Amino acid sequence: MLVQLVIGALMIGSVYGVVGLGYGLIYKASGLMTQAQGDMLMIGAFLGMTFYKYLGLPFVVSLVLTMLIMFLLGMLIERLLVTTLLNKGAQMVYVILCTISISMILQNSAMFAWGSNVMQFPPLFKTPTVNILGYQIIPENLLCLAVGVVCMIALHFFMKNTRFGTSMRAAAQDELAAASIGINVPATKGAAWGIASMLAGAIGVVVGPIFGVYMSMGAMVGQKAFAGAVVGGYGNMYGAIVGGMFFGFVETFISAYVTTLYRDFISFGILILVMVVMPTGIFREAVMED
């Protein structure tokens, strides 16, 4: 049982970590916060299910198409809404309210397009379980973990080893200095929102077959991913991964050995405790100042 619990904890932790990466990426690139990341996961799950189940496309093609659409959606939100607000002198609180509104719009749009009932994502594998070292493991769990790890590694490589990733980091540190050397700062901000949405959409596609697809599926995931990002050190991408994994293990083992009734109560209680004891998180990430 312990092996299954560990794999389950790693799986759900990777989901929180990938969504949390989006929070950190947006904050680092633009100094802003969003409350719509969980619903980006939900939209990604619905899109992936539509491509795979209803249009009959291969799963990999469905995943790639979903990621492209989610990237464009994230960029459009930043360019058309967030930037417009900022150009009119809006402060962060108005941007947060805007993203809360976007969250509600996405949920209601999903209900209008796909309905309010839980929809079943077709199984991705012919066998319901695979034998690993004598333990029966659900293959979709392994796929979700694998996609989560690939997303984390790919983002690390992109940010550290590509020219545009370096430009994004430079713009995040000092916009004026970055612009003075020819970096397109608005493009880096739009890309950050796009990548954050793309990551959430990708993990939504692979988590759909495990939990089903429904309009509110991203709400709690988004909250726990946000909590994980805070625990790790808000704005620190590695902190988001560690914090997400931390919450994945906490809730999995509390559910298994204590109770499922107070799982969220204990998890968010730990968040409050961490905020009191370590306000800057495990990685002691400094808050960005205007």
SVG drawing of the C-alpha trace seen along z (x, -y; Angstrom):
<svg xmlns="http://www.w3.org/2000/svg" viewBox="-25 -55 47 64">
<polyline fill="none" stroke="black" stroke-width="0.4" points="0.0,0.0 2.9,-2.4 4.2,-2.3 0.8,-3.1 0.4,-6.0 3.8,-7.4 3.0,-7.3 -0.4,-8.8 1.3,-11.6 3.9,-12.2 1.1,-12.4 -1.1,-14.9 2.0,-16.8 3.2,-17.1 -0.3,-18.5 0.0,-21.1 3.6,-21.8 2.9,-22.4 -0.1,-24.7 2.0,-26.5 4.7,-27.0 2.3,-29.2 1.6,-31.3 5.3,-31.9 6.1,-32.5 3.4,-35.2 4.5,-36.8 8.2,-36.8 7.6,-38.1 5.1,-40.9 4.8,-41.3 1.1,-40.3 -1.1,-37.6 -3.8,-35.6 -6.6,-33.5 -7.5,-31.8 -4.8,-29.1 -7.0,-26.3 -9.7,-27.1 -7.0,-27.0 -6.5,-23.4 -10.2,-22.8 -10.5,-24.3 -7.5,-22.2 -9.1,-19.1 -12.3,-19.8 -10.4,-20.7 -8.3,-17.5 -11.4,-15.4 -13.1,-17.0 -10.2,-16.4 -9.6,-12.8 -13.1,-11.5 -15.3,-13.4 -13.0,-14.2 -11.1,-10.9 -7.6,-12.5 -4.6,-10.6 -3.9,-11.5 -0.6,-13.1 -2.1,-15.3 -5.0,-16.2 -2.4,-17.2 -0.3,-19.3 -3.4,-21.1 -4.7,-21.8 -1.3,-23.3 -1.2,-25.6 -4.8,-26.8 -4.1,-27.4 -0.9,-29.3 -2.9,-31.6 -5.6,-32.0 -3.1,-33.0 -1.5,-35.6 -4.8,-37.1 -5.8,-37.5 -2.6,-39.3 -2.6,-41.5 -6.3,-42.4 -7.3,-42.6 -4.4,-42.8 -2.3,-45.2 -5.3,-47.3 -6.0,-47.6 -2.4,-48.5 -2.3,-51.1 -5.2,-52.8 -3.4,-53.0 -5.1,-50.1 -3.4,-48.6 -2.7,-45.0 -6.0,-44.5 -8.0,-45.3 -5.9,-42.8 -6.7,-40.2 -10.4,-41.0 -10.2,-40.8 -8.6,-37.3 -11.3,-36.2 -13.9,-37.4 -12.1,-35.5 -12.3,-32.4 -16.0,-32.7 -16.4,-33.3 -14.3,-30.2 -16.4,-28.1 -19.7,-29.3 -18.4,-29.0 -17.5,-25.4 -20.9,-24.7 -22.6,-26.3 -20.4,-24.3 -20.1,-21.0 -22.7,-20.9 -22.5,-20.8 -22.3,-17.0 -19.1,-15.1 -17.9,-13.8 -15.8,-10.7 -12.5,-11.0 -11.9,-7.7 -9.2,-5.4 -5.8,-6.1 -4.5,-2.5 -6.0,0.9 -5.0,2.3 -6.5,0.8 -3.3,1.4 0.3,2.3 2.5,4.5 5.6,2.7 7.7,4.7 4.6,6.7 2.4,3.6 -0.6,2.8 -0.3,-0.8 -2.9,-2.8 -1.0,-3.7 -2.8,-7.1 -1.2,-8.0 2.2,-7.3 1.4,-9.3 0.3,-12.3 3.5,-12.1 5.6,-11.8 3.9,-14.8 4.3,-16.8 8.0,-16.0 8.6,-16.7 6.8,-20.1 9.0,-21.1 12.2,-20.0 11.2,-21.6 10.4,-24.9 13.7,-24.8 15.6,-24.2 13.7,-26.9 14.3,-29.6 18.0,-28.7 19.2,-27.7 17.3,-29.6 17.7,-33.2 14.0,-34.1 14.0,-32.4 17.0,-34.5 15.2,-37.6 12.2,-36.8 14.4,-36.5 16.1,-39.7 12.8,-41.6 11.5,-40.2 14.5,-41.6 14.6,-45.1 12.1,-46.0 13.8,-49.4 17.3,-47.9 15.9,-45.0 14.1,-47.4 17.3,-49.5 19.2,-46.6 16.5,-45.7 14.4,-43.1 10.7,-43.2 9.3,-43.4 5.6,-43.2 6.3,-40.1 8.0,-38.4 5.0,-39.2 2.6,-37.9 4.7,-34.7 4.8,-34.2 1.0,-34.3 0.8,-32.0 3.3,-29.5 1.5,-29.4 -1.9,-28.7 -0.2,-26.1 1.3,-24.2 -2.1,-24.2 -3.9,-23.0 -1.4,-20.2 -1.7,-18.8 -5.5,-19.2 -5.5,-16.8 -3.6,-14.1 -5.5,-14.5 -8.9,-14.3 -8.9,-10.5 -8.1,-10.1 -10.8,-12.3 -13.2,-13.0 -13.8,-16.4 -16.2,-18.9 -16.5,-22.7 -15.3,-23.1 -12.5,-20.6 -9.8,-23.4 -11.1,-25.3 -9.5,-23.3 -6.5,-22.4 -5.8,-26.1 -6.2,-26.9 -3.8,-24.1 -1.3,-24.9 -1.4,-28.5 -0.8,-27.3 2.1,-25.2 3.6,-28.2 3.3,-30.2 4.9,-27.5 7.8,-27.1 8.3,-30.9 5.9,-32.8 7.6,-33.6 10.3,-30.9 9.6,-28.2 11.6,-25.5 9.7,-26.5 6.4,-25.9 7.5,-22.4 8.6,-21.6 5.5,-23.2 3.2,-21.3 4.9,-18.0 4.6,-18.8 0.9,-19.3 0.5,-16.2 2.2,-14.1 0.4,-15.8 -3.1,-15.3 -2.5,-11.8 -1.1,-10.4 -3.7,-12.3 -6.4,-10.7 -4.9,-7.3 -3.9,-7.2 -6.1,-9.9 -9.3,-10.9 -10.5,-12.3 -13.0,-14.6 -10.5,-17.0 -7.8,-16.6 -8.2,-20.2 -8.6,-21.6 -5.3,-20.2 -3.6,-21.1 -4.6,-24.7 -3.9,-24.8 -0.3,-23.9 -0.3,-26.7 -1.2,-29.3 1.4,-27.9 4.1,-28.2 3.0,-31.7 3.4,-32.7 6.7,-30.9 8.3,-31.5 6.5,-34.4 8.8,-34.1 8.4,-30.4 10.9,-27.5 13.1,-29.1 12.8,-32.5 11.7,-34.3 11.6,-38.1 8.4,-39.9 8.7,-42.1 8.2,-45.8 6.7,-48.3"/>
</svg>
